[in-house]
Amino acid sequence: MDNALYVGLSRQMTLQRQLDIVANNIANADTSGFKTEKPIFRTEPKSPARTADGPKPIKFVIDAGLTRDFSQGALRTTNSAFDLAIDGAGFFQIQTPGGERYTRDGHFRLDETGRIVTQAGQAVLDAGGAEVIIDPKKGALEIARDGSMSQGIEQVGRLGVVNFDSLSDLEKSGDNQFRNTSNQQPQPAPGSLLRQGMLEGSNVNPVLQVTDMIQVTRAYESLARMMESTQELSRRTVERLGRVD
């Protein structure tokens, strides 16, 4: 009976983890460039339990990580000169105190020094890995679909969009950004286009996420009832054994 409780508890722990991920997806349904996450679980056999058919391994459910859906979200128009959306694969390069980071969130702004930065003030990098600096006195900034930036007739640079051969090596690092955890180097994403005055929405489907939340909650409650029944059965068994002369 204790084995059933341990297995049930392991499953409850993974359901709690799944619920946290679903709740985070729902909370970021309106976050620009956010990507839906899903948990990965696996069973791990432990020491065998004695049964009528002989010893059999006990399989516990454990958290094995998560997967991330990098499919593109819907694009919406904002008409802001510093709002940018990537139409296709790839990421913007961001310079942070912890090193380069990568994001699909193109909600940028111009700081007091003329740099294009994130809302947190981190510098956006150009195709050569340098900070993008604009002189507002030269006129309005126009960004072409290939990333080239111009003010009037003068071209002032090219915004960088990069991609990776393996997206599984990207790890969340906060501020809707990713960190490269491998030795693979980012490569240009020539097939992708930039859309100025637009932002990419999240690819979260709120209806599916709410459905998942309901299913997880019901599974958790069902396990709780099963574990309570197991404990009650164990208690009654002990009481009956105690009455035996």
Phi, psi and omega in degrees: 000322178299323179299319179298321179294318180295318178296317178297321179294320179297322179290323177297322179296319179289327176294323176297318177297316179297320179296320178299318181293316179298316179298322178293322176299314181296319181296335181254020181299334180252014180273126183301127175074007181290144181245133182298139179244149178224140180282156174241127179239155174214160178263145181230115180290139176246197181301142184293149176258152179278129177229175179296334180264013181103177181293136177226144182292145175266129183253117178262146177269128181231157179281122182249013179117202180212162174245158182232131179273109183267015178296153186287140174274172180291144178266138178231148183275133176241338182065016175269132185298335183255010170268126184227140177237141175267119177263095186128196182277160174123176184217152168283148177263132182235135175266122180235166177302335180268005182114186181289140176231166186227139184211157172258356181278106183261026179277083186258175177208171177256126180272183186291343179264002180090007178276143169277122186226167173286175178297337178272000177090014179271137188290136172274138185258151177272187184297338179265003179087013179258160178295146179267116182240129184241141173262106183301337182291342182277356178115182182293144179274130175240131180243118181283171182294337178272003178095351181292137183249138181217153173232109188067234180264358183265126174275129187248005178148185179220125181288141182270134171231123184235164177217171182234149177294323180236109180283347180292345180274358179273133183238138179298139180228015180093163180057032178061035182237164179235152177244138178278116184263004183242182178271357181293141182263140177295143181242152176302149179248078188294337182278355183265150180242149176260139179242106180284144181077021179222159174228146174273127176282175176289161176260021178286131172262101186302324181296314179294322181292320177295321177299316178299320180298318179297315180297318179295317180297317179295319178296320179296315180295321179296318177295320179298318178294320179297317181291324176295318179296320179296317178296320179294320178297319178296319180297315180295322179298316179296319180297317181292321178295327179291338180276345182290128181285000000 
